[in-house]
Amino acid sequence: MARRTDVQMMVDELAGLEGSQATVRKLAGLLSWDLEKTRRVAERANSDPALPVSIAKGSVVKYRGRELGSSVGIYADVSKVLINRFGPEKMGYRDIAVFDTSRSGKRGSGVWTHPDLVMAANPRRRSSATERRRLHAIEVETEDGFDLRSVYQAHAQGRGANYSWVFGSKQPGVSKSDWDRVLWAAKDLGVGLVTFEKPHLMSTWTVHCEPEFTETTADERKAFLTQTMNAVDIETIGDW
């Protein structure tokens, strides 16, 4: 068996941590390395485009490669960019709230019923004073979990929402022919498709498809919210 490289050792350590991230100082202690070596290995991992590793403010090293191990961290990264940059700057939204719905709402009610995130936001100009915040169902995928099924999953999970999205790694684990089918399916189903190199940096985000708006009834909206969210978060939206 080949000896693990320093980068592999760091990635394995990060994958087992809460949120799959840690400061350089904490990693140095966990790996029994000095700070200089730890920083050097982190920078090497960050510079490798094939690795979902990045260094954020405060010398925090983030790993976003395994969906189960990094889900909390990647959801937080995407949520922050949606609220602070992508929502207001690229989508023209205000009053933005994003909720982690991956483990909330009604459970055991079938497959493809729970998006990872739900965003509620007002457009810059509402159609009327009584228009409710628009709901976006968002599926977030790491490289290992991103394939053609992600688009169909996002579409199914968006029932009752106004928009459906897939956000995922810049290099999904699909062949070029399959990627062409991913794009075709997203356009055909009206699912928004965004890929990123580093989820916490909007400068690395690319919009491949814009989602189509779906008008929903009050009952459909209520069913979506109660299916995907807990009562406290529904109350936060407070408009149905």
ROSE-534809 format. One record per residue (C-alpha): x, y, z. Coordinates in Angstrom, 3 decimals, always signed. Each point is the difference from the previous one (the first is absolute). Layout:
<atoms>
ATOM/px/py/pz
ATOM/X/Y/Z
...
</atoms>
This chain:
<atoms>
ATOM/px/py/pz
ATOM/+0.000/+0.000/+0.000
ATOM/+1.337/+3.405/-1.003
ATOM/+0.814/+2.419/+2.775
ATOM/-2.526/+2.798/+0.397
ATOM/+1.211/+3.426/-1.015
ATOM/-0.134/+2.949/+2.380
ATOM/-2.903/+1.448/-2.004
ATOM/-1.931/-3.277/+0.289
ATOM/+0.619/-0.066/+3.741
ATOM/-1.305/+3.556/+0.338
ATOM/-3.088/-0.722/-2.125
ATOM/-0.805/-3.120/+2.025
ATOM/+0.329/+2.004/+3.220
ATOM/-2.258/+2.761/-1.298
ATOM/-2.627/-2.466/-1.240
ATOM/-0.445/-1.345/+3.512
ATOM/-0.487/+3.393/+1.673
ATOM/-3.261/+1.820/+0.709
ATOM/-0.706/+2.114/-3.080
ATOM/+3.081/-1.513/-1.667
ATOM/+2.118/+3.038/+0.806
ATOM/+2.543/+1.230/+2.535
ATOM/+2.562/+2.730/+0.512
ATOM/+3.590/-0.613/-1.005
ATOM/+0.959/+0.066/+3.669
ATOM/-2.573/-2.652/+0.912
ATOM/+1.080/-2.217/-2.890
ATOM/+3.619/+0.304/+1.068
ATOM/-0.932/-1.359/+3.414
ATOM/-2.158/-2.806/-1.399
ATOM/+2.656/-1.100/-2.483
ATOM/+2.946/+0.605/+2.338
ATOM/+1.620/+2.312/-2.537
ATOM/+1.546/+3.420/+0.488
ATOM/-1.893/+3.065/-1.233
ATOM/+2.302/+0.609/-2.955
ATOM/-0.459/-3.509/-1.380
ATOM/-3.759/+0.068/+0.604
ATOM/-0.362/+3.313/-1.832
ATOM/+2.174/-1.253/-2.858
ATOM/-2.055/-3.181/-0.448
ATOM/-3.269/+1.965/+0.179
ATOM/+1.215/+2.375/-2.708
ATOM/+1.043/-2.954/-2.150
ATOM/-3.473/-1.520/+0.348
ATOM/-1.661/+3.350/-0.676
ATOM/+1.979/+0.471/-3.225
ATOM/-0.990/-3.426/-1.372
ATOM/-3.125/+0.550/-2.203
ATOM/-0.923/-3.674/+0.346
ATOM/-0.378/+0.309/+3.773
ATOM/-3.035/+1.661/+1.657
ATOM/+2.233/+1.648/+2.620
ATOM/+0.137/+3.733/+0.649
ATOM/+1.446/+2.424/+2.520
ATOM/-2.423/+2.602/+1.328
ATOM/+0.376/+3.028/+2.261
ATOM/+1.610/-0.667/+3.345
ATOM/+2.206/-2.735/-1.514
ATOM/-2.948/-2.419/+0.001
ATOM/+0.589/-3.010/-2.245
ATOM/-3.205/-1.412/-1.520
ATOM/-0.616/-3.345/-1.662
ATOM/-3.158/-0.401/-2.106
ATOM/+0.412/-3.338/-1.705
ATOM/-2.120/-2.621/+1.739
ATOM/-3.667/+0.829/+0.279
ATOM/-0.638/-1.707/+3.329
ATOM/+3.145/+1.272/+1.625
ATOM/-0.120/+3.547/-1.325
ATOM/-3.712/+0.659/-0.393
ATOM/-0.367/+2.440/+2.880
ATOM/+3.013/+1.986/-1.143
ATOM/-0.920/+0.174/-3.679
ATOM/-3.596/+0.979/+0.810
ATOM/+1.293/+2.814/+2.191
ATOM/+2.376/+1.181/-2.744
ATOM/-2.705/+0.046/-2.671
ATOM/-2.525/+1.637/+2.334
ATOM/+2.364/+2.814/+0.872
ATOM/+0.767/+0.794/-3.631
ATOM/-3.707/-0.147/-0.904
ATOM/-0.900/+2.484/+2.730
ATOM/+2.914/+2.413/-0.323
ATOM/+0.951/-0.057/-3.682
ATOM/-1.788/-2.234/-2.483
ATOM/-3.551/+0.750/+1.139
ATOM/+0.183/+3.802/+0.068
ATOM/+2.619/+0.538/-2.738
ATOM/-0.774/-2.675/-2.593
ATOM/-3.674/-0.744/+0.649
ATOM/-1.204/+3.406/+1.124
ATOM/-1.513/-1.298/+3.235
ATOM/-0.499/+1.595/+3.403
ATOM/-1.298/-1.236/+3.375
ATOM/+1.916/-3.225/-0.607
ATOM/-0.153/-2.900/+2.439
ATOM/+1.594/-3.408/-0.600
ATOM/-0.834/-3.094/+2.054
ATOM/+1.824/-3.325/+0.288
ATOM/-2.865/-2.431/-0.672
ATOM/+2.066/-3.148/-0.518
ATOM/-1.158/-1.424/+3.344
ATOM/-3.163/+1.972/+0.745
ATOM/-3.676/-0.322/-0.909
ATOM/-1.849/-3.307/-0.335
ATOM/+2.220/-3.056/-0.180
ATOM/-0.710/-3.423/-1.399
ATOM/-2.328/+1.335/-2.676
ATOM/+1.824/-1.319/-3.044
ATOM/+3.084/+0.746/-2.067
ATOM/+0.831/+3.364/-1.532
ATOM/-2.271/+1.984/+2.300
ATOM/+2.549/+2.055/+1.952
ATOM/+2.235/+2.607/-1.666
ATOM/+3.240/+0.804/+1.775
ATOM/-0.812/+3.701/+0.223
ATOM/-3.087/+2.172/-0.351
ATOM/+0.368/+3.677/-0.818
ATOM/-2.812/+2.494/+0.519
ATOM/+0.483/+3.448/-1.539
ATOM/-1.794/+2.974/-1.492
ATOM/+0.806/+1.191/-3.507
ATOM/+1.186/+3.579/-0.275
ATOM/-3.491/+0.935/-1.165
ATOM/-2.912/-2.103/+1.183
ATOM/-2.983/-0.438/-2.311
ATOM/-2.298/+1.193/+2.792
ATOM/+0.140/+1.074/+3.627
ATOM/-1.356/-3.411/+1.018
ATOM/+2.403/-2.138/-2.032
ATOM/+1.669/-2.555/+2.251
ATOM/+3.715/-0.631/+0.087
ATOM/+1.013/-2.287/-2.819
ATOM/+1.162/-3.481/+0.991
ATOM/+3.059/-1.693/-1.475
ATOM/+0.671/-3.716/+0.525
ATOM/+3.748/-0.594/-0.230
ATOM/+1.881/-3.286/-0.326
ATOM/+3.699/+0.334/+0.907
ATOM/+2.392/-2.651/-1.294
ATOM/+3.663/-0.742/+0.542
ATOM/+2.056/-1.418/-2.843
ATOM/-0.632/-3.580/+1.092
ATOM/-3.777/+0.471/+0.089
ATOM/-0.539/+2.048/-3.156
ATOM/-1.499/-1.814/-3.008
ATOM/-3.055/+0.030/-2.272
ATOM/-2.262/-1.150/+2.827
ATOM/+0.776/+3.213/+1.883
ATOM/-2.052/+1.988/-2.518
ATOM/-3.014/-2.294/+0.215
ATOM/+0.309/-0.053/+3.781
ATOM/+0.006/+3.803/+0.129
ATOM/-3.057/+0.139/-2.255
ATOM/-1.921/-2.468/+2.183
ATOM/+1.006/+1.741/+3.219
ATOM/-1.181/+3.356/-1.327
ATOM/-3.655/-0.932/-0.195
ATOM/-1.862/+2.857/+1.680
ATOM/+2.951/+2.397/-0.245
ATOM/+0.341/+2.726/-2.620
ATOM/+3.463/-1.066/-1.161
ATOM/+2.204/-3.107/+0.053
ATOM/+3.812/+0.060/-0.034
ATOM/+3.045/-2.267/+0.013
ATOM/+3.234/+1.456/+1.371
ATOM/+3.097/-2.137/-0.240
ATOM/+3.680/-0.587/-0.575
ATOM/+1.757/+1.461/-3.026
ATOM/+1.121/-3.468/-0.998
ATOM/-2.959/-2.333/+0.475
ATOM/+0.774/-3.684/-0.190
ATOM/-1.573/-0.471/-3.435
ATOM/+1.376/-0.440/-3.491
ATOM/-0.329/+2.762/-2.591
ATOM/-2.886/-1.782/-1.729
ATOM/-1.795/-0.326/+3.321
ATOM/+0.699/+3.662/+0.785
ATOM/-1.708/+0.914/-3.274
ATOM/-3.006/-1.999/+1.189
ATOM/+0.122/+1.784/+3.364
ATOM/-0.224/+3.349/-1.798
ATOM/-2.786/-1.234/-2.278
ATOM/-2.017/-1.361/+2.937
ATOM/+0.420/+3.202/+2.009
ATOM/-1.208/+2.145/-2.899
ATOM/-2.854/-2.373/-0.833
ATOM/-1.245/-0.141/+3.607
ATOM/+0.601/+3.670/+0.768
ATOM/+2.510/-0.769/+2.750
ATOM/+2.674/+2.589/+0.755
ATOM/+3.542/-1.365/-0.181
ATOM/+3.001/+1.606/+1.678
ATOM/+3.483/-1.463/+0.383
ATOM/+2.851/+1.283/+2.122
ATOM/+3.659/-0.657/+0.624
ATOM/-0.079/+1.327/+3.569
ATOM/-3.507/+0.190/+1.509
ATOM/+0.837/+2.934/+2.274
ATOM/+1.320/+2.180/-2.877
ATOM/-2.625/+1.374/-2.396
ATOM/+2.790/+0.865/-2.439
ATOM/+0.302/-3.755/-0.677
ATOM/-3.749/-0.503/-0.600
ATOM/-1.317/-0.531/-3.549
ATOM/-3.704/+0.103/-0.915
ATOM/-0.689/-2.513/-2.783
ATOM/-3.807/+0.174/+0.056
ATOM/-2.475/+2.406/+1.564
ATOM/-2.999/-1.614/+1.707
ATOM/-3.507/+0.492/-1.338
ATOM/-2.573/+1.673/+2.243
ATOM/-2.922/-2.182/+1.076
ATOM/-3.204/+1.547/+1.302
ATOM/-1.277/-1.951/+3.013
ATOM/-3.290/-0.077/+1.848
ATOM/-0.258/+0.750/+3.715
ATOM/-0.573/-3.708/+0.699
ATOM/+3.039/-1.055/-2.045
ATOM/+2.154/+2.569/+1.759
ATOM/-1.212/-1.109/+3.418
ATOM/+0.629/-3.662/-0.859
ATOM/+3.548/+0.803/-1.113
ATOM/+0.817/+1.974/+3.132
ATOM/-1.421/-2.561/+2.428
ATOM/+1.716/-2.815/-1.903
ATOM/+3.439/+1.574/+0.031
ATOM/+0.251/+2.344/+2.998
ATOM/-0.543/+0.060/+3.747
ATOM/-2.654/+2.161/+1.629
ATOM/+2.444/+2.614/+1.281
ATOM/+1.462/+0.647/-3.449
ATOM/-3.443/+0.095/-1.587
ATOM/-0.980/+2.621/+2.537
ATOM/+3.107/+1.972/-0.969
ATOM/-1.228/+0.188/-3.595
ATOM/-3.405/+0.894/+1.423
ATOM/-1.914/+0.628/-3.202
ATOM/-2.374/-2.873/-0.616
</atoms>
